């Protein structure tokens, strides 16, 4: 008896080269001749040997597969599926993926109402003929799949917005859907012309070097020494360094990066030619033995110039007598007594258009901010308070009563035509601010605007490239004050934090009842120990992890295990899946802590807002965009409706990254510790200083000790802001 055959539409690619032996492993669903799914509860895993494949497998392709299936029942996202595993005897590619067209129809606003399910049904029914049907406006044929009115709307929209040639060009040349979408959005109908002219333009669309180089050499036929390839490698080397945090790079390191990009056949002659091409094209500048990509140089020098110009012209807001009176009133009304360094900080900020105020955790930076806002109000100057993260901005409001926003939110709303002629800009948690953010704020605001930067340079360096506060904190010629007297912290947590901040490791007790403790364990035991500690005090504990994806101590695995341990019976939030025509799970349950991962101005939620899922609604087919799915109580005390548009930005928050916690406080924190490229003293210091009552570290003591005693990652960044400031100030 011959093996059965079936037609499969490829879903996800598990591996294009399992175990290095070629072939592919992918999932698919069986469809009939009309493109309809035969069984919504069944899907197939295909283990395709290399000798049956003549190219790569792509999502959306149709394959005719012959082979015997081994069936197993599994549960995925809350519903039962039958998974069939097939090692094919024969395979035939029936139809390319069409994912470029499917994605365009599903996601482009011009084709509203189509969605992925209907777009795939169209492709499964008509395949490549769909292009011709759309070009011809064949409403009757489209209506074989779509309602008649929707078919007419699609034909009309395609007449205005469709681009058959470019979509087929992208598909036939192996572009990924994500990359093709970016190219199409930017170049439109000229995409083919522009990319064929210089394939290395793809680097500008966030295409990685390997993808770009493969397309350029194998699809477009460029030689290894083609000037366009050499220029592309120069750009990738420079901006690769920028993505790694550096704003400049030595010529030696630049040559090493070029060598890795150009590959095994690269020699010193080819590197020299690449440098010549880059120099002639103005891709970089030489300065003090370093190479600067043009874009980062403009940002860094422009930021340095704006800061230096303010630092060179002291100008007081209030007279000494007026300042003394305002500060006396502030202390009397607040019941606080400012210590000498806090008074110094306020005096320096009053006297200078740019001031840097630094200090460790608990040294009274917030108290200084409240006093500074009182000074600004007494002087009649408008205040723009901001921070990089939404959570830090909200903390300014809660701690000082001053309205604040994220930097991105401020820039989005700032209108030069309606803005005040003069103002004071306060940036809190300035250690988090990278060069692009600093440039957008400092360089582009009027020179009558004053700046006060507040933060701790011993906390985490910016996620993005460059350094701001870290460079300014010790810069001669920049008005600055360091707060050193610890007010909020005392005892063991403060002692450990100060030691770590200074690069000294001190032994910590292994008793989980102590204010700060370190429980040593193997990497494979970290998750279990963390879960036990979390289960002891689940409502006032927060797990802070260095990384998201690690199998031991990563945010994702700890969230999954924590929910399973602490909230396995919570009512699950379900959604209606149109393709499967049934409910599917979301991974969120009533009682789960959640975190918002993006700013949502309409809902007054910030990236980093924390909440608890209070209730869920029964799922309904095809919910409207504003359909209420449940309710969440957020950490600002407000209850808000959960709607479909918010759901993609939610994640479990039993564990969050230390970066997300920066600027926040929690009664008790638990910190998994293991070797990681992200682990350094600033990460541990930031984590420890988030605790109000107790800190428990879990894992590898040796990794923690090595991280604390090594230079912080920020010290390894190659930046030029400080040297540029010196150069500009000396020339004034």
C-alpha positions in Angstrom: 0.0 0.0 0.0 1.4 3.4 -0.9 1.8 6.0 1.7 -0.9 8.7 2.0 -0.3 12.2 0.6 -1.7 15.5 1.7 -1.4 19.2 0.9 0.2 21.3 3.7 0.5 25.0 4.2 3.7 25.8 6.1 3.2 27.5 9.4 6.4 27.9 11.4 10.0 26.8 10.7 11.6 25.0 13.6 14.9 24.4 11.9 16.4 25.0 8.4 19.4 22.8 9.2 18.8 20.4 12.1 21.9 18.9 13.6 23.9 20.5 10.7 22.7 17.8 8.3 20.6 19.9 6.0 16.9 19.5 5.5 14.3 21.2 7.6 11.8 20.7 10.4 8.6 22.7 10.0 4.9 22.7 11.1 2.0 22.9 8.7 -1.8 22.5 8.4 -3.6 20.3 5.9 -5.8 22.2 3.5 -8.2 21.2 0.7 -8.3 22.2 -2.9 -10.2 25.4 -2.0 -7.5 26.5 0.5 -9.7 25.7 3.6 -8.2 24.0 6.6 -9.5 20.4 6.8 -9.3 19.9 10.6 -8.9 22.9 13.0 -7.6 20.7 15.7 -4.8 19.0 13.7 -1.4 20.1 12.6 1.6 18.4 11.1 5.3 18.4 12.0 7.4 17.6 8.9 10.9 16.3 9.2 12.2 16.9 5.7 15.5 15.2 4.7 17.9 17.4 2.8 17.8 15.3 -0.4 14.1 16.1 -0.9 14.6 19.9 -0.6 15.9 22.0 -3.4 15.8 25.2 -1.4 14.7 26.6 1.9 11.2 26.2 3.4 9.2 29.4 4.0 6.1 30.1 5.9 3.0 30.1 3.7 4.3 27.8 1.1 2.1 24.9 -0.1 3.7 21.4 -0.3 2.4 18.1 -1.4 3.8 15.6 1.2 3.7 11.8 0.9 4.5 9.8 4.0 3.1 7.9 7.0 2.1 10.0 10.0 2.6 9.2 13.6 -0.2 10.9 15.7 0.0 12.4 19.2 -2.5 14.5 21.2 -1.0 17.7 22.6 -2.3 20.9 24.3 -1.3 24.3 22.9 -2.4 27.6 24.3 -5.2 26.0 26.2 -6.8 23.8 23.5 -6.3 20.2 22.4 -4.6 19.5 19.1 -3.6 16.3 17.2 0.0 16.6 16.1 1.1 14.3 13.3 4.8 13.8 12.7 5.8 12.8 9.1 9.2 11.9 7.7 8.3 12.4 4.0 9.0 9.9 1.2 8.3 12.5 -1.4 7.8 16.3 -1.4 6.6 18.7 -4.1 6.5 22.5 -3.8 3.0 23.4 -5.2 3.1 27.1 -4.6 5.4 29.7 -3.2 4.5 31.4 0.1 2.9 34.6 -1.1 3.6 36.0 2.4 4.6 39.4 1.0 1.1 39.8 -0.6 -0.7 38.1 2.4 1.1 40.4 4.8 0.3 43.5 2.8 -3.4 42.6 2.5 -3.6 41.7 6.2 -1.7 44.7 7.7 -1.9 47.6 5.4 -4.6 50.2 6.4 -5.7 50.4 2.8 -7.1 46.9 3.0 -8.9 47.1 6.3 -11.1 44.2 7.2 -9.1 41.5 5.3 -6.8 40.2 8.0 -4.4 37.3 7.9 -7.1 34.6 7.8 -8.9 36.0 4.7 -5.7 37.0 3.0 -4.3 33.4 3.3 -7.6 32.0 2.1 -7.3 34.1 -1.0 -3.7 33.0 -1.6 -4.5 29.3 -0.9 -7.4 29.5 -3.4 -5.8 31.4 -6.2 -2.0 31.4 -5.6 0.0 33.4 -8.1 -3.2 34.1 -10.1 -4.3 36.3 -7.2 -2.0 39.1 -8.6 -3.8 39.0 -12.0 -7.2 38.9 -10.4 -6.4 41.9 -8.2 -4.9 43.8 -11.2 -8.0 43.0 -13.3 -10.4 44.0 -10.5 -12.1 40.6 -10.8 -14.7 41.1 -8.0 -16.7 38.0 -8.9 -13.7 35.7 -8.5 -12.6 37.4 -5.3 -16.2 36.9 -4.0 -15.6 33.2 -4.1 -13.6 33.7 -0.9 -14.8 37.0 0.4 -18.3 38.5 1.0 -19.3 40.4 -2.2 -19.0 43.9 -0.6 -15.6 43.2 0.8 -14.4 41.8 -2.5 -15.5 45.0 -4.2 -13.7 47.1 -1.6 -10.5 45.1 -2.0 -10.6 45.5 -5.7 -11.1 49.2 -5.4 -8.3 49.5 -2.8 -5.9 47.4 -4.9 -6.5 49.7 -7.9 -5.2 52.6 -5.9 -2.6 51.0 -3.7 -1.5 47.6 -5.2 1.9 47.0 -6.7 2.1 43.6 -8.3 5.5 43.9 -9.9 7.3 44.9 -6.6 5.6 42.3 -4.5 6.5 39.5 -7.0 10.0 40.9 -7.3 10.4 40.8 -3.5 9.0 37.3 -3.3 11.1 35.9 -6.2 14.3 37.2 -4.7 13.9 35.7 -1.3 13.2 38.7 0.8 11.8 38.0 4.2 8.3 39.5 4.8 9.5 41.9 7.5 12.4 43.2 5.3 10.3 43.4 2.2 7.6 45.4 4.0 10.2 48.0 5.1 11.6 48.3 1.6 8.2 48.6 0.0 7.0 51.2 2.5 10.1 53.4 1.9 10.8 53.0 -1.9 7.3 52.0 -3.1 7.3 51.1 -6.8 11.0 52.1 -7.1 12.1 49.3 -4.6 13.4 47.0 -7.3 15.3 49.8 -9.0 16.9 51.1 -5.8 17.9 47.8 -4.4 19.3 46.5 -7.7 21.3 49.7 -7.9 22.9 49.0 -4.5 21.8 45.9 -2.6 23.7 47.2 0.5 21.1 49.8 1.0 19.2 47.1 2.8 21.5 47.7 5.8 19.6 50.9 6.4 16.4 48.8 6.9 17.8 46.9 9.8 18.7 43.9 7.7 21.6 42.0 9.2 24.9 41.8 7.3 24.7 38.1 6.6 21.2 38.5 5.0 22.2 41.6 3.0 25.5 40.1 1.8 23.9 36.8 0.8 21.3 38.6 -1.2 23.8 40.9 -2.8 26.3 38.3 -3.8 24.1 35.3 -4.6 20.9 37.0 -5.9 22.3 40.1 -7.4 25.8 38.7 -8.4 28.1 41.3 -6.8 31.8 40.3 -6.5 33.6 40.2 -3.1 35.6 43.3 -4.0 32.7 45.3 -5.5 32.9 48.9 -4.3 29.3 48.7 -3.2 30.1 45.7 -1.0 33.2 47.4 0.5 31.2 50.6 1.2 28.5 48.5 2.8 31.0 46.7 5.0 32.4 50.1 6.2 28.9 51.3 7.1 28.1 48.0 8.9 31.4 48.1 10.9 30.8 51.6 12.0 27.2 51.2 12.9 27.7 47.8 14.4 30.0 49.5 16.9 27.4 52.1 17.5 24.8 49.4 18.2 27.2 48.0 20.7 27.3 51.3 22.6 30.3 53.0 21.1 30.2 56.3 19.4 33.8 56.0 18.0 36.2 53.2 17.3 40.0 52.8 16.9 41.3 52.1 13.4 42.7 48.7 14.6 39.3 47.6 15.9 37.7 49.0 12.8 39.9 46.8 10.7 39.1 43.8 12.8 35.4 44.4 12.3 35.8 44.8 8.6 37.8 41.6 8.4 35.0 39.6 10.1 32.4 41.1 7.8 34.3 40.6 4.5 35.0 36.9 5.4 37.8 34.4 4.9 39.0 35.8 1.6 39.6 39.2 3.2 43.2 40.4 3.4 44.9 43.7 4.3 44.7 44.9 0.7 40.9 44.5 0.7 40.6 46.2 4.1 42.7 49.1 2.8 40.5 49.4 -0.3 37.4 49.4 1.9 38.8 52.2 4.1 39.6 54.2 0.9 36.1 53.8 -0.3 34.6 54.8 3.0 36.9 57.8 3.4 36.1 59.0 -0.2 32.4 58.6 0.5 32.6 60.6 3.7 31.3 57.6 5.7 33.5 58.5 8.7 35.7 61.2 10.3 39.2 60.9 11.8 39.5 62.5 15.2 42.2 62.0 17.9 43.1 58.5 16.5 39.5 57.4 16.4 37.0 56.9 13.6 33.5 58.4 13.9 30.5 57.5 11.8 29.1 60.7 10.5 25.7 60.4 12.2 26.9 59.6 15.7 29.6 62.4 15.4 27.0 65.0 14.6 24.9 63.9 17.5 27.8 63.7 20.0 29.4 67.0 18.9 26.1 68.8 18.8 25.3 67.6 22.3 28.7 68.7 23.6 28.4 72.1 22.0 24.9 72.8 23.4 26.1 71.8 26.9 29.4 73.7 26.7 27.6 76.9 25.6 25.4 76.8 28.6 28.2 75.9 31.0 30.3 78.9 29.8 27.7 81.5 30.7 26.6 81.4 34.4 23.3 83.1 34.9 21.3 83.1 38.2 17.6 82.5 38.4 17.3 84.2 41.9 19.5 86.5 43.8 21.3 85.0 46.9 18.8 86.6 49.2 15.8 85.4 47.2 17.2 81.9 47.0 17.8 81.8 50.8 14.2 82.9 51.5 12.7 80.3 49.1 14.8 77.5 50.6 13.9 78.5 54.1 10.2 78.5 53.2 10.6 75.1 51.5 12.3 73.5 54.6 9.7 75.0 56.9 6.7 73.9 54.8 8.0 70.4 54.1 9.4 69.7 57.5 12.7 68.7 55.9 16.2 70.0 56.7 18.6 70.2 53.8 22.1 69.1 54.5 25.1 71.0 53.1 25.6 69.1 49.8 21.8 69.4 49.0 22.0 73.1 49.6 25.1 73.3 47.4 23.3 71.4 44.6 20.4 73.9 44.7 22.8 76.9 44.8 24.8 75.6 41.8 21.6 74.8 39.8 20.3 78.4 40.6 23.6 79.9 39.3 24.1 77.9 36.1 22.1 77.1 32.9 23.3 73.5 33.1 23.9 71.5 36.2 24.6 67.9 37.0 23.5 66.5 40.3 24.6 62.9 41.2 24.4 60.7 44.2 23.8 57.1 45.2 20.6 55.5 46.3 19.0 57.2 49.3 21.2 60.3 49.2 18.3 62.7 48.8 18.1 63.4 45.1 14.3 63.6 45.2 14.4 66.0 48.1 16.7 68.3 46.0 14.3 68.0 43.1 11.4 69.1 45.2 13.5 72.1 46.4 14.5 72.9 42.9 11.0 72.9 41.7 10.1 75.4 44.5 13.0 77.7 43.3 11.8 77.5 39.6 8.3 78.4 40.6 9.5 81.3 42.8 11.5 82.6 39.8 8.5 82.2 37.5 10.1 79.8 35.1 8.1 77.0 33.5 9.3 73.5 34.3 9.6 70.5 32.0 10.4 67.4 34.1 11.1 64.1 32.3 12.8 60.8 32.4 13.6 58.1 29.9 11.1 55.5 31.2 7.5 56.0 31.9 7.8 54.4 35.3 10.6 56.9 36.3 8.5 59.8 35.0 5.5 58.7 37.1 7.8 58.4 40.2 8.7 62.1 39.7 5.0 63.0 39.8 4.3 60.9 42.8 7.4 62.0 44.8 7.4 65.7 44.0 3.9 66.6 42.8 5.5 68.1 39.6 4.0 66.9 36.3 6.4 64.8 34.3 6.6 62.8 31.1 8.9 60.5 29.3 11.5 62.1 27.0 9.7 60.6 24.0 6.4 62.0 25.2 7.8 65.4 25.7 9.4 65.5 22.3 6.2 64.3 20.7 4.1 67.0 22.2 6.7 69.9 22.1 5.7 72.6 19.7 8.3 75.3 19.2 5.7 77.8 18.1 3.7 77.4 21.3 6.5 76.7 23.7 7.6 79.3 26.3 10.6 81.4 25.4 12.5 80.1 28.4 12.1 77.1 30.7 13.9 74.7 33.0 14.3 71.2 31.8 14.9 68.5 34.5 15.9 65.0 33.4 15.8 62.5 36.3 17.4 59.1 36.1 19.8 60.6 33.6 22.2 57.6 33.7 19.6 55.8 31.5 19.7 58.5 28.8 21.6 57.5 25.6 23.2 59.8 23.0 20.3 59.9 20.5 17.8 60.9 23.3 20.2 63.4 24.8 20.8 65.0 21.3 17.1 65.3 20.6 16.4 67.1 23.9 19.5 69.2 24.5 20.4 70.2 21.0 17.0 71.0 19.7 15.6 73.1 22.5 16.2 76.9 22.6 19.4 78.1 24.1 17.4 80.0 26.7 16.3 76.7 28.2 18.2 75.6 31.4 19.0 72.0 32.1 19.4 70.0 35.4 20.5 66.4 35.0 20.0 64.2 38.0 21.0 60.6 38.5 23.5 58.0 39.6 26.4 57.2 37.2 27.0 54.0 39.2 23.6 52.6 38.1 22.9 50.9 34.7 24.4 52.5 31.6 21.9 53.4 28.8 20.6 50.6 26.7 21.2 52.6 23.6 24.6 53.9 22.4 26.8 56.6 24.0 27.0 58.0 27.5 25.6 61.3 29.0 25.6 61.4 32.8 28.5 59.0 33.1 30.7 61.5 31.0 29.3 64.7 32.7 29.6 63.5 36.3 33.4 63.9 36.4 33.8 66.5 33.7 35.9 69.6 34.5 34.1 72.7 33.4 30.6 71.4 34.0 28.8 72.6 37.1 28.2 69.5 39.2 27.5 68.4 42.8 27.6 64.9 44.2 25.3 64.0 47.1 27.1 61.6 49.4 25.2 61.4 52.7 22.8 58.4 52.6 19.4 59.3 54.1 17.0 56.6 53.0 19.1 53.6 53.5 20.9 52.3 56.6 22.2 49.0 57.9 23.2 46.0 55.9 21.6 46.9 52.6 23.2 50.3 52.5 26.6 48.8 53.4 26.5 46.2 50.7 25.2 48.7 48.1 28.0 51.2 48.9 30.6 48.5 48.7 29.3 47.2 45.3 29.1 50.8 44.0 32.8 51.2 44.8 33.8 47.9 43.2 34.3 46.0 46.5 32.7 42.6 47.2 31.8 41.8 50.7 30.6 38.4 51.9 26.9 38.2 52.5 25.1 35.9 54.9 23.2 32.9 53.5 20.3 33.3 56.0 17.1 34.3 54.1 15.9 36.0 57.3 18.6 38.7 57.0 18.0 42.1 55.4 20.4 41.1 52.6 21.5 37.6 51.9 23.1 35.5 49.2 21.9 31.9 48.8 24.5 30.0 46.8 23.3 27.3 44.4 24.0 25.7 41.1 22.6 27.3 37.9 20.2 24.4 37.5 18.8 25.0 41.0 18.3 28.8 40.7 14.7 28.6 39.4 13.6 26.3 42.2 15.2 28.4 45.0 13.7 31.6 43.5 10.3 30.0 43.4 10.5 28.9 47.0 11.4 32.4 48.1 8.7 34.0 46.0 6.1 31.6 47.4 7.0 32.6 51.0 5.9 36.2 50.4 4.3 36.5 47.0 2.5 39.7 47.5 5.4 42.0 48.6 8.2 40.3 46.6 9.5 41.1 43.1 11.9 39.0 41.1 14.5 41.1 39.3 16.5 39.3 36.6 19.4 40.3 34.4 18.2 38.6 31.3 15.0 37.6 29.6 15.7 34.3 27.9 18.1 32.3 30.0 16.9 28.8 31.0 18.2 29.5 34.6 17.1 32.7 36.1 15.6 34.3 33.0 12.5 36.4 33.1 10.4 34.3 30.7 11.1 30.9 32.4 10.6 32.4 35.9 7.3 33.9 34.9 6.1 30.6 33.4 7.1 28.6 36.5 5.8 31.2 39.0 2.4 31.2 37.4 2.3 27.4 37.4 3.4 27.4 41.1 1.3 30.3 42.4 -1.7 30.8 40.1 -2.3 27.6 38.2 -6.0 27.6 38.9 -6.7 31.3 38.1 -9.3 31.8 35.4 -7.5 32.2 32.1 -8.1 35.0 29.7 -9.2 33.4 26.4 -9.5 34.9 22.9 -11.4 33.8 19.9 -9.2 32.4 17.2 -10.9 33.0 13.8 -8.7 30.6 11.9 -9.2 27.7 14.3 -12.9 28.8 15.0 -12.5 28.2 18.7 -11.0 29.7 21.9 -7.3 29.9 22.6 -5.4 30.8 25.7 -3.4 34.0 26.2 -1.2 32.8 29.0 -2.7 35.3 31.4 -4.8 34.4 34.4 -6.9 36.3 36.9 -4.6 37.2 39.8 -1.4 37.4 37.6 0.9 40.4 38.0 1.4 42.0 34.5 3.7 44.6 33.1 3.0 47.0 30.2 5.9 47.0 27.7 5.0 50.1 25.7 3.8 53.6 26.3 0.1 54.0 25.8 -0.7 57.7 26.0 -4.5 57.3 25.7 -4.7 54.9 28.6 -2.1 56.8 30.7 0.1 53.7 30.8 3.9 53.7 30.5 6.5 51.2 29.5 7.1 49.5 32.8 3.7 50.1 34.4 2.8 47.1 36.7 -0.6 45.8 37.4 -2.7 42.8 38.4 -5.3 41.1 36.2 -8.6 41.4 38.2 -11.2 39.8 36.0 -11.8 38.4 32.5 -14.8 38.3 30.2 -16.0 35.3 28.2 -14.6 35.4 24.7 -16.8 36.2 21.7 -16.1 35.5 18.0 -14.6 38.4 16.1 -14.4 40.9 18.9 -14.4 44.6 18.0 -11.2 46.6 18.6 -12.6 48.2 21.8 -14.2 45.0 23.1 -13.5 44.6 26.9 -11.5 41.5 27.6 -11.1 42.1 31.4 -9.9 44.6 34.0 -6.5 45.4 35.4 -5.6 47.3 38.5 -2.4 49.3 37.8 0.2 50.5 40.2 -1.1 54.1 40.0 -4.2 52.8 41.8 -6.5 53.0 38.8 -8.5 50.1 37.3 -8.6 50.1 33.5 -10.3 48.0 30.9 -8.2 45.5 29.0 -8.9 45.7 25.3 -7.4 43.8 22.3 -5.1 46.6 21.4 -3.4 46.5 24.8 -2.9 42.8 24.9 0.2 42.5 22.7 2.0 44.9 25.1 1.3 42.8 28.2 3.5 40.2 29.8 3.6 38.3 33.1 5.5 40.2 35.8 6.3 37.8 38.6 9.8 38.5 37.3 10.9 41.6 35.4 14.3 42.8 34.1 16.4 45.0 36.3 16.4 47.6 33.5 12.5 47.7 33.8 12.8 48.2 37.6 15.3 51.1 37.4 13.7 54.1 39.3 11.3 51.9 41.2 11.1 50.5 44.7 9.7 47.2 46.1 9.5 45.9 49.7 11.4 42.7 49.0 13.4 41.7 45.9 14.8 38.4 44.8 17.7 38.5 42.3 18.9 35.4 40.4 22.6 35.6 39.7 24.6 33.7 37.1 27.4 34.3 34.6 26.1 36.6 31.8 27.6 39.2 29.5 25.1 41.7 31.0 26.2 41.1 34.6 28.3 43.9 36.0 28.5 45.9 39.3 26.0 48.5 38.0 23.4 45.8 37.4 23.8 44.3 40.9 23.9 47.8 42.5 20.8 48.8 40.7 19.0 45.6 41.7 19.9 45.8 45.4 19.0 49.5 45.7 15.4 48.7 44.5 14.7 47.0 47.8 12.9 48.8 50.7 13.2 46.0 53.3 15.0 42.9 52.0 17.3 41.7 49.2 18.0 38.0 48.5 20.4 37.1 45.8 20.4 33.5 44.5 22.9 31.6 42.5 26.6 32.0 41.7 28.6 33.9 44.3 31.7 33.8 42.2 29.9 35.4 39.2 28.7 38.2 41.5 32.1 38.8 43.0 33.8 38.9 39.6 31.2 41.2 38.2 31.6 43.7 41.1 35.4 43.7 41.0 35.6 44.2 37.2 35.2 47.6 35.6 31.5 48.4 34.8 30.4 47.9 31.2 30.0 51.7 30.8 33.8 52.1 31.3 34.4 49.9 28.3 32.4 52.0 25.9 34.3 54.2 23.5 32.8 57.6 23.6 34.0 61.1 22.9 31.5 63.4 24.7 34.0 64.3 27.4 36.9 65.0 25.1 34.7 67.1 22.9 33.5 69.2 25.9 37.1 69.9 26.8 38.0 70.9 23.3 35.0 73.2 23.0 35.3 74.8 26.4 39.0 75.5 25.9 38.3 77.2 22.6 35.8 79.6 24.2 
